[in-house]
Every structure is written in C-alpha cells, then in structure tokens.
Amino acid sequence: MHQYLNDPIDVSVDFTNQRVRPHTVCWDNQMYKIKKVNLVHNTNEDGQHIFYFSVSDDANFMKLRLNTQNLEWRLVELYTD
C-alpha cells in the first residue's frame, strides 16, 4: 500500500562524515528502526532548504522531509506490504 502523508514525526539521527543519517522514526506511537538510507536529495522550496530521505526498515519504505530552517521532520510517503 502506498500512502501520501504530511505527518509530523520525531527522528533520531546520527552525524557521520559530515552527513545526517536517520536512525529511528517515531510516528503514530510506533518506533521504526531505519536499516537503510536509500536516497538523499535536497531542494529549495519557497526559499527554504529541504532535505528528502528515502529510507527503509525490514518491512516499510518511507520518504522523510527535513526543513532545515525550522528543523521540522515530516513523513511524506509510506510504502507497506
């Protein structure tokens, strides 16, 4: 199932080699341990620098959005079986 969302989330990250790597996502009262960062890209939206992270755990693929101006994380897409 594929869902388009725009839900606020809490994300724990690691900083390694001057890069941000999402480690854990808390959404809808559940914790998801990120196993793999599949893709990272950034863009400029309305003068704000935005990073997108395509990540996966053992069962889900998620697209996360980080607004660097206010440090807000959002879950924007979720793919599940």
Sequence and secondary structure as in RCSB ss.txt:
>XXXX:A:sequence
MHQYLNDPIDVSVDFTNQRVRPHTVCWDNQMYKIKKVNLVHNTNEDGQHIFYFSVSDDANFMKLRLNTQNLEWRL
VELYTD
>XXXX:A:secstr
 EEEEEEE EEEEEEETTEEEEEEEEETTEEEE  EEEEEEEEEETTEEEEEEEEE SSEEEEEEEETTTTEEEE
EEEEE 
